[in-house]
């Protein structure tokens, strides 16, 4: 069932609250101060049933200029706006400002409601109506239907309800129905015996009772204890409904502007690229680093303007800029926002978020201009994903992060990723945090890595491979991205990982003529030494006719090839000697069942210096098992 939120807008005392009372029978001025002063200060909420059976939520926003911040909170999530004009007073200052905000927020479904019909004659009604219609020209509400009503006598109210029904058919708000439930908090209160309760307009998806959720931009993890929609308990709330949520496990203070959202959402931002339009009514020029008030959803934050392509923006201009927020917010591509001056005296302008996780750009460069235009103009989902993957500082981008850019359902995301993977445009990485990367960018970095290894092998032909961490630092990749690149190249049989070393699969250690001689001499030394082997320094001394560097490189090349096996730090034994001594040990244990260190020392004709490390080596490879002062074959235990 489609749910709809109707909002009011208009100058103070033009009859917005009275209109809602006439439509719903509900009093939205709920504060004592509101009733005494006869104006709305906070947001008021009500609901009513339309003639076609649809239940509509309705938001009464304050009209006084001092409470424009509350008006902005109420404007978020509106499907339809009732722009209210007093037939007697006509269009006033806040009427214009509210209309400007509606236009900046892109709300295009509305009804012009002329109130206090009973207080004017036909001529004055016609004049007020004509002036009000002229005001709508050039805005998102141009051409909206007009209904004149009396909140006192009820004249015109039934016609207004039917007009609302007609307008609801156009109010789809599909961009909100993406499967990601978000409730932008506009009221918070504590109820005895229940605890914290938050209210707001639910967008994006369903919230269910007992669901675990998160409050952003903090890290408060909560549970949905209870749900009310239109003052009635329910087990779930649907997109487009005015919703009250009773929360448990609240550990942090919740404020207006916070967002109740799924556990999968965790990223907040303080740096966004935006498309902005400055109102023609704004009386000043906007310059670099101007401090402003930023409004999105129900949140108000302070920000600084970063001019990227122009030194300044004039009234009625449009521009692509960056906003640096003084606190993190939850933001999605396409979210609408409003800017007001720092003193909150007047509306500056507004626009939409182009990139919610924007990097810091260099000002006044062709590259920055090209990048901003690319982000602003792209509409095709495949091209947008290409931009995300090519411009993100990380190679692998979590699938959850891409949700901040596309208003897609879970199934639509799965289909899109599957299609892009099938045609070879992306690579998908499974794991606890499913990620994707650009195939072209992955190939480019992979090729760069392969070239680095080729150069390394040419310069150090005796090395088995290059150190894993050194390679990662040279490529300036994070650990996750580097591991994925390595895994990908290994899966393509282009690379081999051996411990902490990486090498090309085609690489083989090759010796020069001189190194072949050194290799043969080292092998001869270790073959003859059996278990009583020299250390590296002693080998270098024995081969003093050759440079220490050449001997060392050849020695460790034999280690990498597996010809010499490290038994303990500083002790290496030839692999053939190890095999011979293992056979001696096996034969002895098959005849005597157990062996001590002293017995092995006699058997191998060696000293305790080599006997103990060798037996521990046999334990480590699973040949023997130690039991006190003796050992036996593991498979005989």
C-alpha positions in Angstrom: 0.0 0.0 0.0 1.4 3.5 -0.9 1.8 5.8 2.1 1.9 9.5 1.7 3.2 12.4 3.7 1.6 15.8 3.3 3.3 19.0 4.5 2.2 22.5 4.9 4.2 25.7 4.1 3.4 29.4 4.3 3.6 32.6 6.3 2.9 32.8 10.0 -0.8 33.1 10.9 -2.1 32.1 7.4 -4.0 29.2 8.8 -1.8 26.2 8.4 -2.6 24.6 11.8 -6.3 25.5 11.4 -6.3 23.9 8.0 -4.9 20.6 9.4 -7.5 20.7 12.2 -10.2 21.1 9.5 -8.8 18.2 7.5 -8.1 15.8 10.4 -9.8 17.0 13.6 -6.4 16.9 15.3 -4.8 19.8 17.1 -1.1 20.1 16.1 -0.2 23.0 18.3 0.9 20.8 21.2 3.0 23.2 23.3 1.6 25.6 25.8 3.6 28.4 24.3 2.2 27.6 20.8 -1.4 27.8 22.1 -0.7 31.0 24.0 1.1 32.7 21.1 -1.2 31.3 18.4 1.7 30.1 16.1 3.5 26.9 15.5 7.0 26.7 17.0 7.7 22.9 16.8 6.6 20.5 14.2 3.0 19.3 14.5 1.8 15.9 13.2 -1.6 14.5 12.3 -3.3 12.0 10.0 -6.5 11.6 8.2 -8.2 9.2 5.7 -8.7 10.3 2.2 -11.9 9.6 0.2 -10.2 6.7 -1.6 -9.3 5.0 1.7 -5.7 6.0 1.8 -4.4 7.2 5.2 -2.2 10.3 4.9 0.2 11.7 7.4 0.4 15.4 7.6 3.1 17.7 9.0 2.4 21.2 10.2 5.5 23.3 9.9 6.0 26.7 11.7 5.7 29.7 9.5 7.5 32.3 11.7 10.9 33.3 10.4 12.5 32.5 13.8 11.5 28.9 13.4 12.6 28.3 9.8 15.0 25.6 11.1 12.0 23.6 12.3 10.3 24.2 9.0 13.3 22.6 7.2 13.1 19.5 9.4 9.4 19.1 8.5 10.0 19.6 4.8 12.1 16.4 4.6 10.1 13.4 3.3 7.1 15.4 2.1 5.4 13.8 -0.9 2.9 16.7 -1.3 3.1 20.2 0.0 0.1 22.4 0.7 1.3 26.0 0.1 -1.0 28.1 2.3 -1.8 31.7 1.5 -4.2 33.9 3.5 -6.9 35.3 1.1 -7.0 38.5 3.1 -3.2 39.2 3.5 -2.0 37.6 0.3 1.6 36.6 -0.4 4.0 37.5 2.4 7.7 37.3 3.2 7.7 33.8 4.7 5.5 32.6 1.8 8.3 33.4 -0.6 11.0 31.9 1.6 9.1 28.7 2.1 8.4 28.4 -1.6 12.2 29.0 -2.3 13.0 26.1 0.1 10.4 23.8 -1.5 11.9 24.6 -4.9 15.4 23.9 -3.7 14.3 20.6 -2.2 12.8 19.6 -5.5 9.3 19.0 -4.1 7.2 19.2 -7.3 3.8 17.9 -6.2 1.7 20.5 -4.4 -1.5 22.3 -4.0 -1.9 26.1 -3.6 -4.5 26.5 -0.8 -6.1 29.9 -0.3 -7.4 30.1 3.3 -9.9 32.3 5.1 -12.3 32.3 2.2 -15.1 33.4 4.5 -13.3 36.7 5.3 -13.0 38.1 1.8 -15.3 39.0 -1.1 -15.1 37.4 -4.6 -12.9 40.2 -6.0 -10.3 40.0 -3.2 -10.3 36.2 -3.5 -9.6 36.4 -7.2 -6.8 38.9 -6.7 -5.1 36.9 -4.0 -5.4 33.8 -6.0 -3.9 35.4 -9.1 -1.0 36.9 -7.3 -0.3 33.5 -5.6 -0.3 31.7 -8.9 2.1 34.2 -10.4 4.4 33.5 -7.5 4.7 29.8 -8.5 5.9 30.6 -12.1 9.4 29.2 -12.6 9.3 27.0 -9.5 8.7 23.3 -9.0 5.1 24.1 -8.1 4.3 25.9 -11.2 0.9 24.7 -12.6 -0.2 23.2 -9.3 -3.9 23.1 -8.7 -5.5 25.8 -6.5 -8.3 25.3 -3.9 -9.9 28.0 -1.8 -11.2 26.9 1.7 -12.6 28.2 4.9 -11.2 26.5 8.0 -14.1 27.8 10.0 -17.1 26.9 7.9 -15.5 23.9 6.2 -16.2 25.3 2.7 -13.8 23.8 0.1 -12.4 21.1 2.5 -14.0 18.2 0.7 -12.7 19.6 -2.6 -9.2 19.9 -1.1 -9.3 16.2 0.0 -10.3 15.1 -3.5 -7.5 17.2 -5.0 -5.1 15.6 -2.6 -6.3 12.2 -3.8 -5.6 13.3 -7.4 -2.1 14.6 -6.6 -1.2 11.5 -4.6 -1.2 9.5 -7.8 1.8 11.6 -8.9 3.7 11.3 -5.6 5.7 8.1 -6.0 9.0 9.1 -4.3 10.6 6.0 -5.8 14.0 7.2 -4.8 13.2 6.6 -1.2 12.1 3.0 -1.6 15.5 1.4 -2.0 15.3 -1.2 0.7 17.5 0.8 3.2 15.2 2.0 6.0 16.1 5.4 7.4 14.2 7.4 10.0 15.5 11.0 10.2 14.7 11.9 13.8 12.7 15.1 14.3 11.5 14.6 17.8 12.9 12.7 20.8 11.2 12.2 24.2 11.3 9.9 27.2 8.1 8.1 28.3 7.9 6.7 31.8 8.0 2.9 31.7 9.0 2.8 28.0 12.2 4.9 27.7 13.4 6.7 24.6 11.0 7.4 21.8 12.0 8.9 18.4 9.7 10.1 15.6 10.2 10.9 12.0 9.2 10.1 8.4 10.4 6.6 7.4 12.0 6.4 4.0 13.8 3.7 2.1 12.5 0.4 3.6 10.7 -1.4 6.4 11.5 -1.2 10.1 10.3 -4.2 12.2 9.8 -4.7 15.9 12.8 -6.3 17.7 15.1 -5.3 14.8 18.6 -4.3 15.8 19.5 -0.9 14.4 22.1 1.9 14.6 21.9 5.6 15.4 24.2 7.6 13.1 26.4 9.7 13.1 27.1 8.2 16.6 27.7 4.5 17.1 24.7 3.8 19.3 23.4 0.3 18.6 19.8 -0.1 19.7 16.8 -2.4 19.5 13.3 -1.5 18.2 11.2 -2.2 21.3 7.9 -1.0 19.8 6.4 0.8 16.8 3.5 3.2 16.4 2.0 4.5 13.2 -0.7 7.1 13.5 -1.1 6.4 17.2 -1.7 2.7 16.6 0.8 -0.1 17.7 2.1 -2.2 14.8 4.9 -4.7 14.3 6.4 -2.9 11.3 6.5 0.5 9.7 6.5 1.1 6.0 8.2 3.7 3.8 6.2 7.0 3.7 4.7 6.6 7.2 5.0 9.0 10.1 6.5 6.7 12.6 7.2 6.6 16.4 9.8 4.1 17.5 10.4 3.0 21.1 14.1 2.1 21.5 15.9 0.0 24.1 19.7 -0.3 24.8 20.1 3.5 24.2 23.6 4.4 25.5 24.2 7.7 23.9 22.2 10.9 23.7 19.9 11.1 20.6 19.4 14.4 18.9 17.2 15.8 16.2 18.9 15.1 12.9 20.3 11.7 14.0 19.3 8.8 11.7 17.9 5.4 12.8 19.2 3.0 10.1 20.2 -0.6 9.5 23.4 -2.1 11.1 24.9 -2.4 7.6 25.2 1.4 7.4 28.2 2.7 9.2 29.9 5.3 7.0 29.5 9.0 7.7 31.1 11.9 5.9 32.3 15.4 6.5 33.5 16.2 3.0 30.9 16.3 0.2 30.9 17.6 -3.4 27.6 19.3 -4.2 25.7 21.1 -6.9 24.4 24.4 -5.5 22.1 27.1 -6.7 22.2 30.5 -4.9 18.9 32.3 -4.5 18.4 35.5 -6.5 17.1 37.0 -3.2 20.3 36.3 -1.4 21.9 39.8 -0.9 25.6 38.9 -0.9 28.4 37.3 -2.9 29.6 33.9 -1.6 33.4 33.5 -1.4 35.8 30.7 -0.5 35.7 29.4 3.0 32.4 31.2 3.8 30.9 29.6 6.9 27.2 28.5 6.5 24.5 26.4 8.1 23.8 23.2 6.2 20.4 21.4 6.4 19.7 17.9 5.2 17.0 15.5 6.4 16.3 16.8 9.8 19.9 17.7 10.6 21.5 21.1 11.0 25.3 21.4 10.7 27.9 24.1 10.2 30.1 24.0 7.1 32.6 25.8 5.0 32.4 26.5 1.3 35.4 25.3 -0.8 35.4 27.1 -4.1 36.9 24.7 -6.7 36.3 26.3 -10.1 35.4 30.0 -9.3 36.6 32.6 -6.9 33.0 33.5 -5.9 29.4 32.7 -6.6 26.8 35.4 -7.3 23.1 35.4 -6.5 21.1 33.3 -9.0 24.3 31.4 -10.0 24.8 27.6 -10.0 28.1 26.0 -9.3 29.8 22.8 -8.3 31.6 23.2 -5.0 32.8 21.2 -2.0 31.4 21.6 1.5 33.5 20.8 4.6 31.3 19.9 7.4 32.2 20.6 11.0 30.7 17.3 12.1 30.1 14.0 10.4 26.7 13.3 8.8 25.0 10.4 7.1 24.6 11.4 3.4 23.6 9.7 0.1 24.2 10.8 -3.4 21.1 12.8 -4.6 20.2 14.0 -1.1 18.8 17.5 -1.2 20.1 20.2 1.2 19.5 23.8 2.1 22.1 26.4 3.0 21.5 29.4 5.3 23.9 32.1 6.3 25.8 31.6 9.6 23.5 34.0 11.5 20.5 32.0 10.2 18.8 35.2 9.1 18.2 34.2 5.5 18.3 31.3 3.1 21.4 31.2 0.8 20.4 28.5 -1.6 20.5 24.7 -1.8 21.1 21.8 -4.1 21.9 18.1 -4.2 24.8 16.0 -3.0 26.9 14.9 -6.0 29.5 12.8 -4.2 28.9 12.0 -0.5 32.5 10.7 0.1 34.5 13.3 -1.9 38.3 13.6 -1.8 39.9 17.0 -1.3 40.5 18.5 -4.7 43.1 20.9 -6.0 41.4 24.2 -6.7 41.2 25.7 -10.2 42.6 22.8 -12.2 41.2 21.3 -15.4 41.3 17.9 -13.7 39.1 19.0 -10.9 36.6 20.7 -13.2 36.5 17.5 -15.4 36.0 15.3 -12.3 33.2 17.4 -10.9 31.4 17.6 -14.2 31.6 13.8 -14.6 30.1 13.2 -11.2 27.3 15.8 -11.7 26.3 14.6 -15.2 26.4 10.8 -14.8 23.0 9.2 -14.6 23.6 5.7 -15.9 24.1 3.3 -12.9 27.0 1.4 -14.7 28.8 4.6 -15.5 28.3 5.8 -11.9 29.8 2.6 -10.5 32.7 3.1 -12.9 33.3 6.6 -11.5 33.1 5.3 -7.9 35.6 2.5 -8.5 38.0 4.6 -10.5 38.1 7.6 -8.2 38.0 5.9 -4.8 41.3 6.0 -3.0 41.0 2.2 -2.4 41.1 -0.3 -5.2 38.4 -2.5 -3.6 35.2 -0.7 -2.6 32.7 -2.4 -0.3 29.4 -3.2 -1.8 27.8 -1.4 1.2 29.5 1.8 0.3 28.0 1.8 -3.2 24.6 1.8 -1.6 25.3 5.4 -0.6 25.3 6.3 -4.3 22.5 4.3 -5.9 18.9 4.0 -4.6 18.5 0.3 -5.5 16.9 -2.6 -3.8 19.0 -5.6 -2.7 17.9 -7.6 -5.7 18.6 -4.7 -8.1 22.1 -4.4 -6.7 22.7 -8.2 -7.1 21.5 -8.1 -10.7 23.7 -5.0 -11.5 26.8 -6.5 -10.0 26.2 -9.8 -11.7 25.8 -8.2 -15.1 28.9 -6.0 -14.7 30.9 -9.1 -13.6 29.6 -11.1 -16.5 30.8 -8.6 -19.1 34.2 -8.1 -17.4 33.8 -4.6 -16.1 34.2 -5.4 -12.4 35.8 -8.1 -10.2 33.9 -9.2 -7.0 35.7 -10.2 -3.8 33.9 -12.4 -1.3 34.5 -12.4 2.4 33.2 -10.8 5.6 33.1 -7.5 3.7 32.0 -8.2 0.1 33.8 -5.8 -2.2 34.1 -4.9 -5.9 36.9 -3.4 -8.0 37.2 -2.0 -11.5 38.6 -4.8 -13.8 40.6 -2.2 -15.8 42.1 -0.6 -12.7 42.9 -4.0 -11.2 44.6 -5.1 -14.4 46.6 -1.8 -14.5 47.9 -2.3 -10.9 48.5 -6.0 -11.6 50.6 -5.1 -14.6 52.5 -2.6 -12.6 53.2 -5.2 -9.9 54.3 -7.8 -12.5 56.8 -5.2 -14.0 58.2 -4.5 -10.6 58.8 -8.2 -10.0 60.5 -8.6 -13.5 62.9 -5.8 -12.6 63.6 -7.3 -9.2 64.3 -10.8 -10.7 66.6 -9.2 -13.3 68.5 -7.3 -10.6 68.6 -10.2 -8.1 68.4 -13.5 -10.1 69.4 -15.6 -7.0 66.6 -14.3 -4.9 63.5 -16.5 -4.7 61.2 -13.5 -4.6 60.6 -10.0 -3.3 59.3 -9.3 0.2 55.5 -9.0 0.5 55.5 -5.9 2.6 58.1 -4.0 0.6 56.1 -4.6 -2.6 52.9 -3.3 -0.9 54.6 -0.1 0.3 56.1 0.5 -3.2 52.6 0.3 -4.7 51.1 2.4 -1.9 48.3 0.0 -1.4 46.5 -0.9 1.8 46.8 -4.5 3.0 43.3 -5.6 1.8 43.8 -4.3 -1.7 47.3 -5.7 -2.0 46.1 -9.2 -0.8 43.3 -9.2 -3.3 45.6 -8.2 -6.2 48.0 -11.0 -5.2 45.2 -13.6 -4.9 43.9 -12.5 -8.3 47.3 -12.9 -10.0 47.9 -16.2 -8.2 44.5 -17.5 -9.5 45.7 -16.6 -13.0 49.0 -18.5 -12.5 51.0 -15.4 -13.1 52.5 -15.2 -9.6 53.5 -17.4 -6.7 53.6 -16.6 -3.0 56.1 -18.5 -0.9 55.9 -17.5 2.7 56.4 -13.7 2.8 58.0 -13.7 -0.7 56.3 -13.0 -4.0 57.7 -14.1 -7.4 56.6 -14.5 -10.9 55.4 -18.0 -11.7 57.9 -18.1 -14.6 60.9 -17.1 -12.3 63.6 -19.7 -11.6 66.8 -19.0 -9.7 69.6 -18.9 -12.3 73.3 -19.0 -11.5 76.1 -17.3 -13.5 79.2 -19.4 -14.4 81.1 -18.1 -11.3 78.1 -18.7 -9.1 77.7 -22.3 -10.4 81.3 -22.9 -9.2 80.5 -21.4 -5.7 77.2 -23.4 -5.6 79.1 -26.7 -6.2 81.7 -25.9 -3.6 79.0 -25.0 -1.0 77.0 -28.2 -1.7 80.2 -30.3 -1.4 81.0 -28.7 2.0 77.6 -29.4 3.4 77.3 -32.9 1.9 80.6 -33.9 3.5 79.8 -32.3 6.8 76.6 -34.3 7.2 75.0 -32.9 10.4 78.1 -31.1 11.6 77.8 -28.1 9.3 79.6 -24.7 9.3 77.7 -21.5 9.7 77.6 -18.9 6.9 80.6 -16.9 8.2 82.7 -20.1 8.3 81.6 -21.0 4.7 82.7 -17.5 3.6 86.1 -18.0 5.2 86.5 -21.4 3.5 85.7 -19.8 0.1 87.9 -16.7 0.6 88.8 -16.8 -3.1 85.4 -15.3 -3.8 83.7 -12.2 -2.5 81.7 -12.5 0.6 78.7 -11.0 -1.2 78.7 -13.7 -3.9 79.1 -16.5 -1.4 76.2 -15.1 0.7 73.9 -14.7 -2.3 74.7 -18.2 -3.6 74.3 -19.7 -0.1 70.8 -18.2 0.4 69.8 -19.1 -3.1 70.5 -22.8 -2.2 68.3 -22.2 0.9 65.5 -20.8 -1.3 65.9 -23.8 -3.6 65.5 -26.2 -0.7 69.0 -27.6 -1.2 70.0 -26.4 2.2 67.4 -26.7 5.0 67.3 -24.4 8.1 67.2 -26.6 11.2 67.7 -23.8 13.7 68.8 -20.2 13.6 72.3 -20.3 12.1 72.3 -24.1 11.5 71.7 -25.4 7.9 71.9 -29.0 6.7 72.0 -30.3 3.1 68.7 -31.9 2.2 70.4 -35.2 1.2 72.1 -35.4 4.5 68.8 -34.8 6.3 67.3 -37.7 4.4 70.2 -40.0 5.3 70.0 -39.1 9.0 66.2 -39.5 9.0 66.6 -43.0 7.6 69.1 -43.8 10.3 66.7 -42.5 13.0 63.7 -44.4 11.6 65.7 -47.7 11.4 66.9 -47.2 15.0 63.4 -46.5 16.4 61.8 -49.4 14.5 64.3 -51.6 16.3 64.5 -50.0 19.7 61.2 -48.0 19.9 62.7 -45.0 21.8 65.9 -42.9 21.6 67.5 -40.3 23.9 69.6 -37.3 22.8 72.8 -39.1 23.9 71.9 -42.2 21.8 71.1 -40.1 18.8 74.3 -38.2 19.2 76.3 -41.5 18.9 74.1 -42.6 16.0 74.6 -39.5 14.0 78.2 -39.0 15.0 77.6 -35.5 16.1 77.6 -33.2 19.1 74.8 -32.0 21.4 75.0 -28.7 19.5 73.5 -30.3 16.4 71.7 -33.3 18.0 69.1 -31.3 20.0 68.1 -29.0 17.1 67.9 -31.9 14.7 65.6 -33.9 17.0 63.4 -30.8 17.6 63.3 -30.4 13.8 62.1 -34.0 13.5 59.4 -33.2 16.1 58.3 -30.1 14.1 57.8 -32.1 10.8 55.8 -34.8 12.5 58.4 -37.6 12.3 59.0 -38.0 16.0 57.3 -37.1 19.2 59.0 -36.2 22.5 58.0 -37.8 25.8 60.3 -36.6 28.6 63.9 -37.4 27.8 63.2 -39.7 24.9 61.5 -39.8 21.6 59.6 -42.3 19.5 58.1 -42.4 16.0 54.9 -40.4 15.9 53.0 -43.0 13.9 53.8 -45.6 16.6 52.2 -43.6 19.4 
